[in-house]
Amino acid sequence: YHAAWSNECIEFWFMLHFAYYTSNNHRKEYIRFLNERYAQLGLGKYKKNSTDTFDILMKHGNPRLASRYAKRIIDDHKGMTPTDIAPGTKVFELVEELAKYLPEESRKQFIG
């Protein structure tokens, strides 16, 4: 089994839907980034545990690009343990595994 981890927080994975980001900042910076992006999109502020997060990321972000960015970051840190990769995330592995069970057209949004 593999864990779907995200250092320093899940918001880092969310950020990658909008931009390539490699600075190891405190989670407050990631939330600040999301607040700014949400405001630009006219969505107000990012809210942790919001039931709208998935829909927002799908409509305004790019999940396939987020996976590509996350893979690049992991590749740049080969040989390091997850605790030493910051920022970093392997949520893309879970997303790509689950996407295999989607219809072909939907799968393309996640795997490409």
N, C-alpha and C positions, 0 to 999 in steps of 0.2 A: 504494500500500500504506500501511497505518497500523500503527504500533507500539502494542502493548498495554503501556503503561507504568504504573508506580505509584510515586509519590514519597511517602515516602522508601523504601518497601519493599513487597513483596507483602502483608505482614501488614496494611498499611493497608486493602487491598481485603478481606481476611478480616474485619477489624473491622467493616466496613460491613454485614456480614451480621447483625450484632447491634445496632448503634447508629449514629446519625448523629454524626459526629465531625469537627471542623474544626480542632482545635488542632495546630499544627505542632510536634510533639515529636520527639525522637530515637526511632529504631526500637525501642530498649529499652522505651520507654513503650508502644508498640503490642504488643510481646510480653508485657509485664506485663498489659495489658488482656486479651489472649487467655488468659493463664494464669489470671487471675481468673475469666473466663467459663467456661473449661473446668472449673475447680474447682467452680464453682456447679452445673455440669451433671453432676458426678461423673465427669469424664473425665480427671482427673489434670492434667498440664501439657501445654501446646502444644509440639509438636516440629516444628521446621523440617524440611521434606522428608518428612514422614510420609505414608505411603500412605493414611492414614485421613482426611486433611484434607478432601477433597471430600465424603466421606460425612458427616462431622461438620457441615460447613457446610450440606449439604442437609437433614439431619435436625433440626438444632438452630438453624440460622440461616435467613435469608430472602434468597435470591439476587435475587429481583425487587426487594426493598426495597434491597438493596445497590446495584443498578443505579440506582435512583431517587435514592438519596443521592449516588452518584458523579456523576450528571448534574447535580444541583443544585450541587455543589461546582464542577464545570467551568463551568457557566453563570455562577456568581458571579465567575469569573475570566476572562471573555471577553476576548480580545485579548492574553492573556499567553502566553508560551511555556511548554512543559511543565516546563522547569527552574525557572520562577518560580512554578509552582503547587504549593505544598506546604502541607498535604498535598493530594494529588490522585491520581486514577487514571483511566485509560481502559480498564481491563480489561473493563469492561461492554460495550464495542464488540465485542470478540472473543467474549465470552459470548453476546451477542445474535445475532451473525452465525452462530455455530455452532448456536445453538438453533433456527434456521430449518430445520435438517435433522432435527430430532427429531419424533416423533409429536406430534400436537396436544396431548394431555394433558400430556406431559412439557414441551412448549414453554411452557406456561402458568406453569411454575415459574420461568422465566427472563425471559419477556417478558410485559408486561401492561399 
